[in-house]
Amino acid sequence: EFAANMKFRSILKFIALFWHAKKVWHKPKQARTLIYDRVGSVVFIEYMDPKDVAILDLRGESINIYTLLKCVFSLKLSRANYASEYISLVRPSVVITFRHNDLEFCKLKNAHPHIITVFVQNGLSSEFGDIFSYLKNNPANKVDEVDYMLTFGAAYGEIVE
């Protein structure tokens, strides 16, 4: 019963997200740089040519219907598959994010070995609930799939090495 209840909540959450999001009907534009999650993107865009940048919205700001339909038809409807399909369509050289604690971002390299991945640490980390604590508590799961980890100091870098 608990699992069924969680599945139902997940479906309701997706419907609410879909309902409120801006719908983008065209295929994502190809760009050299993809910003993974809009949060913090203004900092990156300030130093880039906006024509060479695409943004992957992951918090419901917008949903690309073209990408969503590709996921539905392939029977792979999940946030991770949506992001991976979006990346395949944009065909970036670099994917960058401020979401340093997103394990899905850290696994992108498995599906897209040709891209350069970069995360920028967005705040202080703790012993609980972020990627650094996850890696510290699960030493077999290294994040060697991220090419560049821009952290606040060497101590964080030692955790993920």
Contacts in CASP RR format, 6 or more apart in sequence:
PFRMAT RR
TARGET T0000
AUTHOR 0000-0000-0000
METHOD contacts of the structure
MODEL  1
EFAANMKFRSILKFIALFWHAKKVWHKPKQARTLIYDRVGSVVFIEYMDP
KDVAILDLRGESINIYTLLKCVFSLKLSRANYASEYISLVRPSVVITFRH
NDLEFCKLKNAHPHIITVFVQNGLSSEFGDIFSYLKNNPANKVDEVDYML
TFGAAYGEIVE
17 60 0 8 1.000
17 63 0 8 1.000
18 63 0 8 1.000
20 60 0 8 1.000
21 57 0 8 1.000
21 60 0 8 1.000
21 61 0 8 1.000
21 62 0 8 1.000
21 63 0 8 1.000
22 61 0 8 1.000
22 62 0 8 1.000
22 63 0 8 1.000
23 62 0 8 1.000
23 63 0 8 1.000
23 65 0 8 1.000
24 62 0 8 1.000
24 63 0 8 1.000
24 64 0 8 1.000
24 65 0 8 1.000
24 66 0 8 1.000
25 65 0 8 1.000
25 66 0 8 1.000
26 66 0 8 1.000
27 66 0 8 1.000
27 89 0 8 1.000
28 54 0 8 1.000
28 64 0 8 1.000
28 66 0 8 1.000
28 67 0 8 1.000
28 86 0 8 1.000
28 89 0 8 1.000
28 90 0 8 1.000
29 54 0 8 1.000
29 90 0 8 1.000
30 54 0 8 1.000
30 89 0 8 1.000
30 90 0 8 1.000
30 91 0 8 1.000
30 92 0 8 1.000
31 51 0 8 1.000
31 52 0 8 1.000
31 53 0 8 1.000
31 54 0 8 1.000
31 90 0 8 1.000
31 92 0 8 1.000
32 52 0 8 1.000
32 53 0 8 1.000
32 92 0 8 1.000
32 93 0 8 1.000
32 94 0 8 1.000
33 44 0 8 1.000
33 48 0 8 1.000
33 52 0 8 1.000
33 53 0 8 1.000
33 54 0 8 1.000
33 92 0 8 1.000
33 93 0 8 1.000
33 94 0 8 1.000
33 95 0 8 1.000
33 96 0 8 1.000
34 53 0 8 1.000
34 54 0 8 1.000
34 55 0 8 1.000
34 56 0 8 1.000
34 86 0 8 1.000
34 87 0 8 1.000
34 90 0 8 1.000
34 92 0 8 1.000
34 94 0 8 1.000
34 95 0 8 1.000
34 96 0 8 1.000
35 41 0 8 1.000
35 44 0 8 1.000
35 45 0 8 1.000
35 53 0 8 1.000
35 54 0 8 1.000
35 55 0 8 1.000
35 56 0 8 1.000
35 95 0 8 1.000
35 96 0 8 1.000
35 97 0 8 1.000
36 56 0 8 1.000
36 58 0 8 1.000
36 83 0 8 1.000
36 95 0 8 1.000
36 96 0 8 1.000
36 97 0 8 1.000
36 99 0 8 1.000
36 102 0 8 1.000
36 105 0 8 1.000
36 108 0 8 1.000
37 56 0 8 1.000
37 57 0 8 1.000
37 58 0 8 1.000
37 59 0 8 1.000
37 97 0 8 1.000
37 98 0 8 1.000
37 99 0 8 1.000
37 102 0 8 1.000
38 55 0 8 1.000
38 56 0 8 1.000
38 57 0 8 1.000
38 58 0 8 1.000
38 59 0 8 1.000
38 61 0 8 1.000
39 59 0 8 1.000
39 98 0 8 1.000
39 99 0 8 1.000
40 98 0 8 1.000
40 122 0 8 1.000
41 55 0 8 1.000
43 98 0 8 1.000
44 53 0 8 1.000
44 96 0 8 1.000
45 53 0 8 1.000
54 90 0 8 1.000
54 92 0 8 1.000
56 83 0 8 1.000
56 86 0 8 1.000
56 87 0 8 1.000
56 90 0 8 1.000
57 63 0 8 1.000
58 79 0 8 1.000
58 83 0 8 1.000
64 86 0 8 1.000
66 89 0 8 1.000
67 82 0 8 1.000
67 85 0 8 1.000
67 86 0 8 1.000
67 89 0 8 1.000
68 77 0 8 1.000
68 82 0 8 1.000
70 85 0 8 1.000
70 89 0 8 1.000
71 77 0 8 1.000
71 78 0 8 1.000
71 81 0 8 1.000
71 82 0 8 1.000
71 85 0 8 1.000
74 81 0 8 1.000
74 85 0 8 1.000
76 85 0 8 1.000
79 104 0 8 1.000
80 104 0 8 1.000
80 107 0 8 1.000
83 104 0 8 1.000
83 108 0 8 1.000
84 108 0 8 1.000
84 111 0 8 1.000
84 112 0 8 1.000
87 95 0 8 1.000
87 108 0 8 1.000
87 111 0 8 1.000
87 112 0 8 1.000
87 115 0 8 1.000
88 112 0 8 1.000
92 115 0 8 1.000
93 115 0 8 1.000
93 116 0 8 1.000
94 115 0 8 1.000
94 116 0 8 1.000
94 117 0 8 1.000
94 118 0 8 1.000
95 105 0 8 1.000
95 108 0 8 1.000
95 112 0 8 1.000
95 115 0 8 1.000
95 116 0 8 1.000
95 117 0 8 1.000
95 118 0 8 1.000
96 117 0 8 1.000
96 118 0 8 1.000
96 119 0 8 1.000
96 120 0 8 1.000
97 105 0 8 1.000
97 118 0 8 1.000
97 119 0 8 1.000
97 120 0 8 1.000
98 119 0 8 1.000
98 120 0 8 1.000
98 122 0 8 1.000
99 105 0 8 1.000
99 119 0 8 1.000
99 122 0 8 1.000
100 119 0 8 1.000
100 120 0 8 1.000
100 121 0 8 1.000
100 122 0 8 1.000
100 123 0 8 1.000
100 125 0 8 1.000
100 130 0 8 1.000
100 131 0 8 1.000
100 149 0 8 1.000
100 151 0 8 1.000
101 125 0 8 1.000
101 129 0 8 1.000
101 130 0 8 1.000
101 131 0 8 1.000
101 132 0 8 1.000
102 119 0 8 1.000
102 131 0 8 1.000
103 131 0 8 1.000
103 134 0 8 1.000
105 117 0 8 1.000
105 119 0 8 1.000
105 146 0 8 1.000
106 117 0 8 1.000
106 119 0 8 1.000
106 131 0 8 1.000
106 143 0 8 1.000
106 145 0 8 1.000
106 146 0 8 1.000
107 145 0 8 1.000
108 115 0 8 1.000
108 117 0 8 1.000
108 145 0 8 1.000
109 115 0 8 1.000
109 117 0 8 1.000
109 145 0 8 1.000
109 146 0 8 1.000
109 147 0 8 1.000
110 145 0 8 1.000
116 147 0 8 1.000
116 148 0 8 1.000
117 145 0 8 1.000
117 146 0 8 1.000
117 147 0 8 1.000
117 148 0 8 1.000
118 146 0 8 1.000
118 147 0 8 1.000
118 148 0 8 1.000
118 149 0 8 1.000
118 150 0 8 1.000
119 146 0 8 1.000
119 148 0 8 1.000
119 149 0 8 1.000
119 150 0 8 1.000
120 150 0 8 1.000
121 149 0 8 1.000
121 150 0 8 1.000
121 151 0 8 1.000
121 152 0 8 1.000
121 156 0 8 1.000
123 152 0 8 1.000
124 152 0 8 1.000
125 131 0 8 1.000
125 132 0 8 1.000
125 133 0 8 1.000
125 156 0 8 1.000
126 133 0 8 1.000
127 133 0 8 1.000
127 136 0 8 1.000
131 143 0 8 1.000
131 160 0 8 1.000
132 156 0 8 1.000
132 159 0 8 1.000
132 160 0 8 1.000
134 141 0 8 1.000
135 141 0 8 1.000
135 142 0 8 1.000
135 143 0 8 1.000
135 159 0 8 1.000
135 160 0 8 1.000
136 159 0 8 1.000
142 160 0 8 1.000
142 161 0 8 1.000
143 149 0 8 1.000
143 160 0 8 1.000
146 160 0 8 1.000
149 156 0 8 1.000
149 157 0 8 1.000
149 160 0 8 1.000
151 157 0 8 1.000
END
